Amino acid sequence: MKKIYYLSTCDTCKRILKELQPPASFSLQDIKKDPLTEPELEEMKKISGSYEHLFSKRARLYKERELKNKDLSEQDYKTLLLEHYTFLKRPVIINGQEIFIGNSKKTVEAAKKSMHE
């Protein structure tokens, strides 16, 4: 699978997509218009190793709900990720069995290299 999960209203995602210039073989999914399904999330977890890796602790709802004060389980992370798109650390880029999560410079560079090999 070659797919990029992103948010079209996120300036960081837009900048990263422009920088990556994904080949036509990649499909793009705007998670606000087309929310994550459980099978899609399961696939991401299988490659990344855990739901927590996919979870954004910078999300506004994370702070509003004071989730940092709670001891969240893998099941909690899964439920939250399926509940609201802002909990997904973006963008998530899947290139076969490789997954790149988030917007750190190092992650984006590695994704770019993987895509254009």
N, C-alpha and C positions, 0 to 999 in steps of 0.2 A: 504494500500500500504506500502510496505517495500522497500525503495530504497535509494541509496546513489549516489548523484551527486558529481563528483570529477574531478580532472584534473590529468591525468597520468604523466604529465611532472612536476608536483609540488611536491617537496620533502616533504613539510609539509603534503600534502594529503596522500602521500605514507606512511609517518611515522604514521599518524593517523589511516589509514586503517589497518596497521600492529598491532597497539595497540588495535584497536576495535575488530579485528578478527570477522567480521560480520558473523552471522549464514547464512547457505545456503538459507534461506528464503528471504534474501535481494538480490535485483538485483543492479548491479553497472552500472553507466552510465558515461563514460568519455565524458565530455561536449565539448572537443576539436574534438574528432572523431565523436561524435553523439550529435550535438548541441541541446540546449533546444528548445522544441516546445512551441507554445503559450498555448495549453492545459496543458502541464507540469508546465509552469510558473503560470498559473491560479490556479492550484491545490496548488502550494507552497504558493501563495499569500493568498488563502482561509485559509490555516492553520496558516500562520505567521501573517496575518493581514494587511500587506502592501508590496509593491514592494521595498520600501526604506529599510526595514529590510533585504532584500535579496541582497542589493546592496553593493558592495565593494568600499569604498572611498579610498582604498589603491591602486587600479588598476592604472597601468602606464598611460593608456589612460585617466583616470580621471584627472590626473595631466597635461598631455600633452594638453588636450582640455580645460584646466582651468575651469572645470565644477564647482569647489568649489566657483567660483565667480558668478555662475548663480543660480537662484532660481528654482530648479527643481521640477516639479509636479510629481504626481504618474504616470501619462501617460508618462512623460519623462523617469522615471526610468524603466518602462515597455519596452519602445522602446529601450533603451540602453541595457537592459538585453537580449533582443532578438537579438540585433545587434551584440554583441561581448561577447564571453564566459568569458573574463577576468573580466567583471563587476559583475559576480556572486560571492558573498562571499562564499568561499569554506572551507570545504565540506558542502553540505546540506544533512542532514540525515532525512529521513521521516520514522517514525515507526507508522503506523496507523494514528491517529489524532495528533501525536506529531511531532514537527519539531525542528531540532537542526541545527543552522546556524553558520558557522564559525569555527575557530580553537582555541578558548580560552580554557584553561585547564578545566574550569568549564563546558563549553558546551560539550567538549569531554567526560568528566567524566559522565555527565548526560546522554549522548547518549549511552555510554557503559552500564550504569546501566539499561537503558530502553531496550536495545537490548537483554540483557542476563537475564532478569527477568523470 
